[in-house]
């Protein structure tokens, strides 16, 4: 049986920043108020704080833990609320950086978003030695394959 967590954060012209001033609907009732409370690996925490995060946003407080615990998560929130970092942190917590093969795949609808996701993953995973590559349509497929499968 699949475990699913649904999160919807609605923001109604709230204050600047990442906290919503509106309604949060969720079937996940655990809220983690700090990154330290998430029991993330130390190198990942260093990357999170180096990136400039001090406290998890509303979506991060509710979505990172179910992702790490293996739930299928549907998270919807407005732009700028921390969704990319949410799934990047979840992925980075679960990968084995010693294994030099593809362990996660993130699909993005645009070249720009794919490149943004790559930058976030590389920045957050910097102290872990994590690697990330954005495969973009219209580029040399052979060079992409060499990058994602170096052996």
MODELLER restraints for C-alpha pairs under 7 A, 6 or more apart:
rsr = mdl.restraints
at = mdl.atoms
rsr.add(forms.Gaussian(group=physical.xy_distance, feature=features.Distance(at['CA:3:A'], at['CA:71:A']), mean=5.00, stdev=0.5))
rsr.add(forms.Gaussian(group=physical.xy_distance, feature=features.Distance(at['CA:3:A'], at['CA:72:A']), mean=6.02, stdev=0.5))
rsr.add(forms.Gaussian(group=physical.xy_distance, feature=features.Distance(at['CA:4:A'], at['CA:71:A']), mean=5.31, stdev=0.5))
rsr.add(forms.Gaussian(group=physical.xy_distance, feature=features.Distance(at['CA:4:A'], at['CA:72:A']), mean=4.61, stdev=0.5))
rsr.add(forms.Gaussian(group=physical.xy_distance, feature=features.Distance(at['CA:4:A'], at['CA:73:A']), mean=5.74, stdev=0.5))
rsr.add(forms.Gaussian(group=physical.xy_distance, feature=features.Distance(at['CA:5:A'], at['CA:27:A']), mean=6.11, stdev=0.5))
rsr.add(forms.Gaussian(group=physical.xy_distance, feature=features.Distance(at['CA:5:A'], at['CA:28:A']), mean=6.12, stdev=0.5))
rsr.add(forms.Gaussian(group=physical.xy_distance, feature=features.Distance(at['CA:5:A'], at['CA:66:A']), mean=6.98, stdev=0.5))
rsr.add(forms.Gaussian(group=physical.xy_distance, feature=features.Distance(at['CA:5:A'], at['CA:71:A']), mean=6.32, stdev=0.5))
rsr.add(forms.Gaussian(group=physical.xy_distance, feature=features.Distance(at['CA:5:A'], at['CA:72:A']), mean=6.15, stdev=0.5))
rsr.add(forms.Gaussian(group=physical.xy_distance, feature=features.Distance(at['CA:5:A'], at['CA:73:A']), mean=4.76, stdev=0.5))
rsr.add(forms.Gaussian(group=physical.xy_distance, feature=features.Distance(at['CA:5:A'], at['CA:74:A']), mean=6.27, stdev=0.5))
rsr.add(forms.Gaussian(group=physical.xy_distance, feature=features.Distance(at['CA:6:A'], at['CA:26:A']), mean=5.61, stdev=0.5))
rsr.add(forms.Gaussian(group=physical.xy_distance, feature=features.Distance(at['CA:6:A'], at['CA:27:A']), mean=5.89, stdev=0.5))
rsr.add(forms.Gaussian(group=physical.xy_distance, feature=features.Distance(at['CA:6:A'], at['CA:73:A']), mean=5.88, stdev=0.5))
rsr.add(forms.Gaussian(group=physical.xy_distance, feature=features.Distance(at['CA:6:A'], at['CA:74:A']), mean=4.80, stdev=0.5))
rsr.add(forms.Gaussian(group=physical.xy_distance, feature=features.Distance(at['CA:6:A'], at['CA:75:A']), mean=6.04, stdev=0.5))
rsr.add(forms.Gaussian(group=physical.xy_distance, feature=features.Distance(at['CA:7:A'], at['CA:25:A']), mean=5.89, stdev=0.5))
rsr.add(forms.Gaussian(group=physical.xy_distance, feature=features.Distance(at['CA:7:A'], at['CA:26:A']), mean=4.48, stdev=0.5))
rsr.add(forms.Gaussian(group=physical.xy_distance, feature=features.Distance(at['CA:7:A'], at['CA:27:A']), mean=6.96, stdev=0.5))
rsr.add(forms.Gaussian(group=physical.xy_distance, feature=features.Distance(at['CA:7:A'], at['CA:74:A']), mean=6.12, stdev=0.5))
rsr.add(forms.Gaussian(group=physical.xy_distance, feature=features.Distance(at['CA:7:A'], at['CA:75:A']), mean=4.69, stdev=0.5))
rsr.add(forms.Gaussian(group=physical.xy_distance, feature=features.Distance(at['CA:7:A'], at['CA:76:A']), mean=6.27, stdev=0.5))
rsr.add(forms.Gaussian(group=physical.xy_distance, feature=features.Distance(at['CA:8:A'], at['CA:24:A']), mean=5.79, stdev=0.5))
rsr.add(forms.Gaussian(group=physical.xy_distance, feature=features.Distance(at['CA:8:A'], at['CA:25:A']), mean=5.12, stdev=0.5))
rsr.add(forms.Gaussian(group=physical.xy_distance, feature=features.Distance(at['CA:8:A'], at['CA:26:A']), mean=6.30, stdev=0.5))
rsr.add(forms.Gaussian(group=physical.xy_distance, feature=features.Distance(at['CA:8:A'], at['CA:75:A']), mean=5.88, stdev=0.5))
rsr.add(forms.Gaussian(group=physical.xy_distance, feature=features.Distance(at['CA:8:A'], at['CA:76:A']), mean=4.84, stdev=0.5))
rsr.add(forms.Gaussian(group=physical.xy_distance, feature=features.Distance(at['CA:8:A'], at['CA:77:A']), mean=6.07, stdev=0.5))
rsr.add(forms.Gaussian(group=physical.xy_distance, feature=features.Distance(at['CA:9:A'], at['CA:23:A']), mean=6.18, stdev=0.5))
rsr.add(forms.Gaussian(group=physical.xy_distance, feature=features.Distance(at['CA:9:A'], at['CA:24:A']), mean=4.56, stdev=0.5))
rsr.add(forms.Gaussian(group=physical.xy_distance, feature=features.Distance(at['CA:9:A'], at['CA:25:A']), mean=6.47, stdev=0.5))
rsr.add(forms.Gaussian(group=physical.xy_distance, feature=features.Distance(at['CA:9:A'], at['CA:59:A']), mean=6.96, stdev=0.5))
rsr.add(forms.Gaussian(group=physical.xy_distance, feature=features.Distance(at['CA:9:A'], at['CA:76:A']), mean=6.23, stdev=0.5))
rsr.add(forms.Gaussian(group=physical.xy_distance, feature=features.Distance(at['CA:9:A'], at['CA:77:A']), mean=4.86, stdev=0.5))
rsr.add(forms.Gaussian(group=physical.xy_distance, feature=features.Distance(at['CA:10:A'], at['CA:20:A']), mean=6.90, stdev=0.5))
rsr.add(forms.Gaussian(group=physical.xy_distance, feature=features.Distance(at['CA:10:A'], at['CA:22:A']), mean=5.58, stdev=0.5))
rsr.add(forms.Gaussian(group=physical.xy_distance, feature=features.Distance(at['CA:10:A'], at['CA:23:A']), mean=5.27, stdev=0.5))
rsr.add(forms.Gaussian(group=physical.xy_distance, feature=features.Distance(at['CA:10:A'], at['CA:24:A']), mean=6.19, stdev=0.5))
rsr.add(forms.Gaussian(group=physical.xy_distance, feature=features.Distance(at['CA:10:A'], at['CA:77:A']), mean=6.24, stdev=0.5))
rsr.add(forms.Gaussian(group=physical.xy_distance, feature=features.Distance(at['CA:11:A'], at['CA:20:A']), mean=5.04, stdev=0.5))
rsr.add(forms.Gaussian(group=physical.xy_distance, feature=features.Distance(at['CA:11:A'], at['CA:21:A']), mean=5.50, stdev=0.5))
rsr.add(forms.Gaussian(group=physical.xy_distance, feature=features.Distance(at['CA:11:A'], at['CA:22:A']), mean=4.90, stdev=0.5))
rsr.add(forms.Gaussian(group=physical.xy_distance, feature=features.Distance(at['CA:11:A'], at['CA:23:A']), mean=6.99, stdev=0.5))
rsr.add(forms.Gaussian(group=physical.xy_distance, feature=features.Distance(at['CA:11:A'], at['CA:78:A']), mean=6.94, stdev=0.5))
rsr.add(forms.Gaussian(group=physical.xy_distance, feature=features.Distance(at['CA:12:A'], at['CA:21:A']), mean=5.93, stdev=0.5))
rsr.add(forms.Gaussian(group=physical.xy_distance, feature=features.Distance(at['CA:12:A'], at['CA:22:A']), mean=5.43, stdev=0.5))
rsr.add(forms.Gaussian(group=physical.xy_distance, feature=features.Distance(at['CA:14:A'], at['CA:20:A']), mean=6.04, stdev=0.5))
rsr.add(forms.Gaussian(group=physical.xy_distance, feature=features.Distance(at['CA:14:A'], at['CA:21:A']), mean=4.49, stdev=0.5))
rsr.add(forms.Gaussian(group=physical.xy_distance, feature=features.Distance(at['CA:18:A'], at['CA:57:A']), mean=5.57, stdev=0.5))
rsr.add(forms.Gaussian(group=physical.xy_distance, feature=features.Distance(at['CA:18:A'], at['CA:80:A']), mean=6.82, stdev=0.5))
rsr.add(forms.Gaussian(group=physical.xy_distance, feature=features.Distance(at['CA:18:A'], at['CA:81:A']), mean=4.97, stdev=0.5))
rsr.add(forms.Gaussian(group=physical.xy_distance, feature=features.Distance(at['CA:19:A'], at['CA:57:A']), mean=5.92, stdev=0.5))
rsr.add(forms.Gaussian(group=physical.xy_distance, feature=features.Distance(at['CA:19:A'], at['CA:58:A']), mean=5.91, stdev=0.5))
rsr.add(forms.Gaussian(group=physical.xy_distance, feature=features.Distance(at['CA:20:A'], at['CA:58:A']), mean=6.94, stdev=0.5))
rsr.add(forms.Gaussian(group=physical.xy_distance, feature=features.Distance(at['CA:30:A'], at['CA:62:A']), mean=6.58, stdev=0.5))
rsr.add(forms.Gaussian(group=physical.xy_distance, feature=features.Distance(at['CA:31:A'], at['CA:61:A']), mean=5.28, stdev=0.5))
rsr.add(forms.Gaussian(group=physical.xy_distance, feature=features.Distance(at['CA:31:A'], at['CA:62:A']), mean=5.26, stdev=0.5))
rsr.add(forms.Gaussian(group=physical.xy_distance, feature=features.Distance(at['CA:32:A'], at['CA:38:A']), mean=6.73, stdev=0.5))
rsr.add(forms.Gaussian(group=physical.xy_distance, feature=features.Distance(at['CA:32:A'], at['CA:61:A']), mean=4.84, stdev=0.5))
rsr.add(forms.Gaussian(group=physical.xy_distance, feature=features.Distance(at['CA:32:A'], at['CA:62:A']), mean=6.77, stdev=0.5))
rsr.add(forms.Gaussian(group=physical.xy_distance, feature=features.Distance(at['CA:33:A'], at['CA:56:A']), mean=6.65, stdev=0.5))
rsr.add(forms.Gaussian(group=physical.xy_distance, feature=features.Distance(at['CA:33:A'], at['CA:61:A']), mean=5.99, stdev=0.5))
rsr.add(forms.Gaussian(group=physical.xy_distance, feature=features.Distance(at['CA:34:A'], at['CA:55:A']), mean=5.51, stdev=0.5))
rsr.add(forms.Gaussian(group=physical.xy_distance, feature=features.Distance(at['CA:34:A'], at['CA:56:A']), mean=5.94, stdev=0.5))
rsr.add(forms.Gaussian(group=physical.xy_distance, feature=features.Distance(at['CA:35:A'], at['CA:55:A']), mean=6.60, stdev=0.5))
rsr.add(forms.Gaussian(group=physical.xy_distance, feature=features.Distance(at['CA:35:A'], at['CA:56:A']), mean=6.38, stdev=0.5))
rsr.add(forms.Gaussian(group=physical.xy_distance, feature=features.Distance(at['CA:40:A'], at['CA:93:A']), mean=6.39, stdev=0.5))
rsr.add(forms.Gaussian(group=physical.xy_distance, feature=features.Distance(at['CA:41:A'], at['CA:93:A']), mean=6.70, stdev=0.5))
rsr.add(forms.Gaussian(group=physical.xy_distance, feature=features.Distance(at['CA:43:A'], at['CA:127:A']), mean=5.11, stdev=0.5))
rsr.add(forms.Gaussian(group=physical.xy_distance, feature=features.Distance(at['CA:43:A'], at['CA:128:A']), mean=5.24, stdev=0.5))
rsr.add(forms.Gaussian(group=physical.xy_distance, feature=features.Distance(at['CA:44:A'], at['CA:124:A']), mean=6.48, stdev=0.5))
rsr.add(forms.Gaussian(group=physical.xy_distance, feature=features.Distance(at['CA:44:A'], at['CA:125:A']), mean=5.98, stdev=0.5))
rsr.add(forms.Gaussian(group=physical.xy_distance, feature=features.Distance(at['CA:44:A'], at['CA:127:A']), mean=6.63, stdev=0.5))
rsr.add(forms.Gaussian(group=physical.xy_distance, feature=features.Distance(at['CA:44:A'], at['CA:128:A']), mean=6.30, stdev=0.5))
rsr.add(forms.Gaussian(group=physical.xy_distance, feature=features.Distance(at['CA:46:A'], at['CA:127:A']), mean=6.73, stdev=0.5))
rsr.add(forms.Gaussian(group=physical.xy_distance, feature=features.Distance(at['CA:47:A'], at['CA:123:A']), mean=6.55, stdev=0.5))
rsr.add(forms.Gaussian(group=physical.xy_distance, feature=features.Distance(at['CA:47:A'], at['CA:124:A']), mean=4.40, stdev=0.5))
rsr.add(forms.Gaussian(group=physical.xy_distance, feature=features.Distance(at['CA:47:A'], at['CA:125:A']), mean=5.94, stdev=0.5))
rsr.add(forms.Gaussian(group=physical.xy_distance, feature=features.Distance(at['CA:47:A'], at['CA:126:A']), mean=6.10, stdev=0.5))
rsr.add(forms.Gaussian(group=physical.xy_distance, feature=features.Distance(at['CA:47:A'], at['CA:127:A']), mean=5.91, stdev=0.5))
rsr.add(forms.Gaussian(group=physical.xy_distance, feature=features.Distance(at['CA:48:A'], at['CA:124:A']), mean=5.41, stdev=0.5))
rsr.add(forms.Gaussian(group=physical.xy_distance, feature=features.Distance(at['CA:51:A'], at['CA:123:A']), mean=6.68, stdev=0.5))
rsr.add(forms.Gaussian(group=physical.xy_distance, feature=features.Distance(at['CA:51:A'], at['CA:124:A']), mean=6.55, stdev=0.5))
rsr.add(forms.Gaussian(group=physical.xy_distance, feature=features.Distance(at['CA:57:A'], at['CA:81:A']), mean=6.65, stdev=0.5))
rsr.add(forms.Gaussian(group=physical.xy_distance, feature=features.Distance(at['CA:57:A'], at['CA:82:A']), mean=6.52, stdev=0.5))
rsr.add(forms.Gaussian(group=physical.xy_distance, feature=features.Distance(at['CA:59:A'], at['CA:81:A']), mean=6.94, stdev=0.5))
rsr.add(forms.Gaussian(group=physical.xy_distance, feature=features.Distance(at['CA:59:A'], at['CA:82:A']), mean=6.83, stdev=0.5))
rsr.add(forms.Gaussian(group=physical.xy_distance, feature=features.Distance(at['CA:59:A'], at['CA:83:A']), mean=6.81, stdev=0.5))
rsr.add(forms.Gaussian(group=physical.xy_distance, feature=features.Distance(at['CA:60:A'], at['CA:82:A']), mean=6.70, stdev=0.5))
rsr.add(forms.Gaussian(group=physical.xy_distance, feature=features.Distance(at['CA:60:A'], at['CA:86:A']), mean=5.34, stdev=0.5))
rsr.add(forms.Gaussian(group=physical.xy_distance, feature=features.Distance(at['CA:63:A'], at['CA:86:A']), mean=6.82, stdev=0.5))
rsr.add(forms.Gaussian(group=physical.xy_distance, feature=features.Distance(at['CA:64:A'], at['CA:86:A']), mean=5.71, stdev=0.5))
rsr.add(forms.Gaussian(group=physical.xy_distance, feature=features.Distance(at['CA:64:A'], at['CA:87:A']), mean=6.94, stdev=0.5))
rsr.add(forms.Gaussian(group=physical.xy_distance, feature=features.Distance(at['CA:64:A'], at['CA:90:A']), mean=5.63, stdev=0.5))
rsr.add(forms.Gaussian(group=physical.xy_distance, feature=features.Distance(at['CA:67:A'], at['CA:73:A']), mean=6.27, stdev=0.5))
rsr.add(forms.Gaussian(group=physical.xy_distance, feature=features.Distance(at['CA:67:A'], at['CA:90:A']), mean=5.93, stdev=0.5))
rsr.add(forms.Gaussian(group=physical.xy_distance, feature=features.Distance(at['CA:68:A'], at['CA:90:A']), mean=5.47, stdev=0.5))
rsr.add(forms.Gaussian(group=physical.xy_distance, feature=features.Distance(at['CA:68:A'], at['CA:94:A']), mean=6.78, stdev=0.5))
rsr.add(forms.Gaussian(group=physical.xy_distance, feature=features.Distance(at['CA:84:A'], at['CA:117:A']), mean=6.56, stdev=0.5))
rsr.add(forms.Gaussian(group=physical.xy_distance, feature=features.Distance(at['CA:85:A'], at['CA:120:A']), mean=6.83, stdev=0.5))
rsr.add(forms.Gaussian(group=physical.xy_distance, feature=features.Distance(at['CA:88:A'], at['CA:121:A']), mean=5.64, stdev=0.5))
rsr.add(forms.Gaussian(group=physical.xy_distance, feature=features.Distance(at['CA:92:A'], at['CA:125:A']), mean=6.60, stdev=0.5))
rsr.add(forms.Gaussian(group=physical.xy_distance, feature=features.Distance(at['CA:95:A'], at['CA:103:A']), mean=6.54, stdev=0.5))
rsr.add(forms.Gaussian(group=physical.xy_distance, feature=features.Distance(at['CA:97:A'], at['CA:129:A']), mean=6.91, stdev=0.5))
rsr.add(forms.Gaussian(group=physical.xy_distance, feature=features.Distance(at['CA:97:A'], at['CA:130:A']), mean=5.94, stdev=0.5))
rsr.add(forms.Gaussian(group=physical.xy_distance, feature=features.Distance(at['CA:101:A'], at['CA:149:A']), mean=6.43, stdev=0.5))
rsr.add(forms.Gaussian(group=physical.xy_distance, feature=features.Distance(at['CA:102:A'], at['CA:148:A']), mean=6.52, stdev=0.5))
rsr.add(forms.Gaussian(group=physical.xy_distance, feature=features.Distance(at['CA:108:A'], at['CA:114:A']), mean=5.40, stdev=0.5))
rsr.add(forms.Gaussian(group=physical.xy_distance, feature=features.Distance(at['CA:111:A'], at['CA:136:A']), mean=6.30, stdev=0.5))
rsr.add(forms.Gaussian(group=physical.xy_distance, feature=features.Distance(at['CA:114:A'], at['CA:134:A']), mean=5.98, stdev=0.5))
rsr.add(forms.Gaussian(group=physical.xy_distance, feature=features.Distance(at['CA:115:A'], at['CA:134:A']), mean=6.10, stdev=0.5))
rsr.add(forms.Gaussian(group=physical.xy_distance, feature=features.Distance(at['CA:118:A'], at['CA:132:A']), mean=5.99, stdev=0.5))
rsr.add(forms.Gaussian(group=physical.xy_distance, feature=features.Distance(at['CA:118:A'], at['CA:133:A']), mean=6.28, stdev=0.5))
rsr.add(forms.Gaussian(group=physical.xy_distance, feature=features.Distance(at['CA:118:A'], at['CA:134:A']), mean=6.00, stdev=0.5))
rsr.add(forms.Gaussian(group=physical.xy_distance, feature=features.Distance(at['CA:121:A'], at['CA:132:A']), mean=6.68, stdev=0.5))
rsr.add(forms.Gaussian(group=physical.xy_distance, feature=features.Distance(at['CA:122:A'], at['CA:130:A']), mean=6.72, stdev=0.5))
rsr.add(forms.Gaussian(group=physical.xy_distance, feature=features.Distance(at['CA:122:A'], at['CA:131:A']), mean=6.36, stdev=0.5))
rsr.add(forms.Gaussian(group=physical.xy_distance, feature=features.Distance(at['CA:122:A'], at['CA:132:A']), mean=6.19, stdev=0.5))
rsr.add(forms.Gaussian(group=physical.xy_distance, feature=features.Distance(at['CA:135:A'], at['CA:144:A']), mean=6.40, stdev=0.5))
